[in-house]
């Protein structure tokens, strides 16, 4: 066996080449590189007498498109050389349980990107605080009193559920809003659910920059995601809402150590959301690399760079494995 992708259920439902979907771009490029690719979803993972299995489908390419054989086959996860663990959030109980399955995978036999345990241990909102000097002023709390105090001090804030994705449930709140109490009570479930609360950055009206990591390296190219649908944030993935952007020298310098630390944690494929040089979120579950948009705006083939990185990682892993076998 070769490569297994754990993808989102929605991606399986609509599985065909779509150049807006990072997984589809990477899968197609891997096939173009002669690799055998299989796909599964978290509900098709299991343990049998402590051995992790995946019920999966084989992917094939035809006429530039990708399809999958509808015959479901069961394999030990350790039958694969590489697993790309990329289901989308929310990081709910089903998601967490899927990461537990991978605790039983023999890591000397199979490489996994990103490491499910590392994903489980790294909350995309909360653990961004590891780099607090690069973040806007914030608190993490379920306390209405704390949020009210923070709002009164900063006058406009952003409230974020800790386990959502794609801006789901994220709201702004301005001092004096007549709905302040009900918004806070609703979002915290009356003081039982913690939120990330950040000072609103006025430059957010111009969108947020997606900065990409591959291992220790900050990718040279980036795009900016514009607010959409009369919202204050990006929430509609289409070409019209994504424009060309560039990294500043300061951002390159600031984010290089972040890439190194994330890579050391077992999270080599990461996307930062950045506004005015400040990290507002660190995407580690299934970060979108905005391949089509970067290719269009920068005249590159980002999917080739990503696949080259993945295959180099796999080559290094196999060389290490070979050395251990020869000891």
Secondary structure, DSSP 8 states (H G I E B T S, - for coil): --EEEE--HHHHHT-S--TT-HHHHHHHHHHHTT--EEEE-GGGEEEETTEEEEEEEEEEEETTEEEE-S--EEEEGGGSSEEEE---S---HHHHHHHHHGGGS-TTT-EEES-HHHHHH--TTGGGGGGGGGB-SEEEE--HHHHHHHHHHHSEEEEEETT--TTTT-EEEETT-TTHHHHHHHHTTTTTS-EEEEE--GGGGG-EEEEEEETTEE-S-EEEE---TT-SS----SGGGEEEE---HHHHHHHHHHHHHHHHTT--EEEEEEETTEEEEEE-SS----HHHHHHHHT--HHHHHHHHHHHHHHHHHHHHHHHHH-
